Amino acid sequence: MSLCMVESGVVYADVSPEPRLRADLESLRRQVRDRDAVDAIVSLSRVDIIQSPSIGSLVLLHKALHERGQRLILCDMGMATHCILYVAGLHRLLDVADDKVAALALLRRLQKHKG
């Protein structure tokens, strides 16, 4: 996983495909927990398919951020992963954008409505 700050208060993670995905998401959850007030954008560009344990880690990451008033936005998602998350009902829980630029724009809109 590569992780960087794309702007103040926003981390961007490009996560690994399965079978490393779950570990990347858990590592990201620990890292954002240890930082003050960060939103997270997660690129799933290298993820062809997402398995149940990784879906669980994704939900835990969302919950950890949401409890602190922060956001998780997924981007660069392939069709198979998108369909799996939709069938799992997570399309109602998770914010999704086409790419990093769109994710940053969505994050700004969400922050504007929050404050």
C-alpha positions as CSV (number, residue, x, y, z in Angstrom):
1,M,0.0,0.0,0.0
2,S,1.2,3.5,-0.7
3,L,0.0,6.2,1.5
4,C,0.4,10.0,1.2
5,M,-1.2,13.2,2.3
6,V,-2.9,14.8,-0.7
7,E,-3.8,17.9,1.2
8,S,-4.2,19.0,4.8
9,G,-6.3,16.5,6.6
10,V,-6.7,14.1,3.7
11,V,-4.8,10.9,3.3
12,Y,-4.7,8.9,0.0
13,A,-4.1,5.2,0.0
14,D,-3.5,3.1,-3.1
15,V,-4.2,-0.4,-1.7
16,S,-3.0,-3.8,-2.8
17,P,-5.2,-6.4,-4.5
18,E,-6.3,-9.6,-2.7
19,P,-4.9,-11.3,-0.7
20,R,-3.1,-8.2,0.7
21,L,-6.1,-6.0,0.7
22,R,-7.4,-6.8,4.1
23,A,-4.0,-6.2,5.7
24,D,-3.7,-2.9,3.9
25,L,-7.2,-1.7,5.1
26,E,-6.4,-2.7,8.6
27,S,-3.1,-0.9,8.5
28,L,-4.8,2.2,7.1
29,R,-7.4,2.0,9.9
30,R,-4.6,2.0,12.5
31,Q,-2.8,4.9,10.8
32,V,-5.8,7.1,10.5
33,R,-6.8,6.3,14.1
34,D,-3.4,7.7,15.2
35,R,-3.7,10.9,13.3
36,D,-5.9,13.9,14.2
37,A,-8.9,14.6,12.0
38,V,-8.1,13.0,8.7
39,D,-10.4,12.0,5.9
40,A,-9.4,9.0,3.7
41,I,-9.5,8.5,0.0
42,V,-8.8,4.8,-1.0
43,S,-7.9,3.9,-4.5
44,L,-9.1,0.4,-5.5
45,S,-7.4,0.6,-8.9
46,R,-5.4,-2.6,-8.3
47,V,-8.3,-4.5,-6.8
48,D,-10.0,-6.9,-9.3
49,I,-12.3,-8.5,-6.8
50,I,-12.9,-8.0,-3.1
51,Q,-13.4,-10.9,-0.7
52,S,-15.6,-11.0,2.5
53,P,-12.8,-10.4,5.0
54,S,-11.7,-7.3,3.1
55,I,-15.3,-6.1,3.0
56,G,-15.4,-6.4,6.8
57,S,-12.1,-4.4,7.1
58,L,-13.6,-1.7,4.7
59,V,-16.7,-1.4,6.9
60,L,-14.5,-1.1,10.1
61,L,-12.4,1.6,8.4
62,H,-15.6,3.5,7.5
63,K,-16.9,3.1,11.1
64,A,-13.6,4.3,12.6
65,L,-13.6,7.4,10.5
66,H,-17.3,8.0,10.8
67,E,-17.2,7.9,14.6
68,R,-14.7,10.8,14.5
69,G,-16.7,12.8,12.0
70,Q,-14.4,12.0,9.1
71,R,-15.1,10.5,5.7
72,L,-14.0,7.5,3.7
73,I,-14.2,7.9,-0.1
74,L,-13.4,5.0,-2.5
75,C,-12.2,5.7,-6.0
76,D,-10.9,4.0,-9.1
77,M,-13.1,1.0,-8.5
78,G,-13.4,-1.8,-11.1
79,M,-16.8,-3.1,-12.2
80,A,-16.5,-6.4,-10.3
81,T,-15.7,-4.7,-7.0
82,H,-18.4,-2.2,-7.5
83,C,-21.0,-4.9,-8.1
84,I,-19.9,-6.9,-5.1
85,L,-20.2,-3.9,-2.8
86,Y,-23.6,-3.0,-4.4
87,V,-24.9,-6.6,-3.8
88,A,-23.6,-6.4,-0.2
89,G,-25.7,-3.3,0.3
90,L,-22.7,-1.1,0.9
91,H,-23.5,1.4,-1.8
92,R,-25.8,3.1,0.8
93,L,-23.0,3.3,3.3
94,L,-19.9,4.1,1.3
95,D,-19.1,7.2,-0.8
96,V,-17.6,6.4,-4.2
97,A,-16.0,8.6,-6.8
98,D,-14.5,7.9,-10.2
99,D,-11.0,9.0,-9.4
100,K,-8.8,10.9,-7.0
101,V,-9.8,14.3,-8.4
102,A,-13.5,13.5,-8.2
103,A,-13.0,12.1,-4.7
104,L,-11.4,15.3,-3.5
105,A,-14.2,17.3,-5.1
106,L,-16.8,15.1,-3.4
107,L,-15.0,15.4,-0.1
108,R,-15.1,19.2,-0.3
109,R,-18.9,19.2,-1.1
110,L,-19.5,16.9,1.9
111,Q,-17.4,19.0,4.2
112,K,-19.3,22.1,3.0
113,H,-22.6,20.6,3.9
114,K,-21.3,19.3,7.2
115,G,-20.0,22.7,8.4
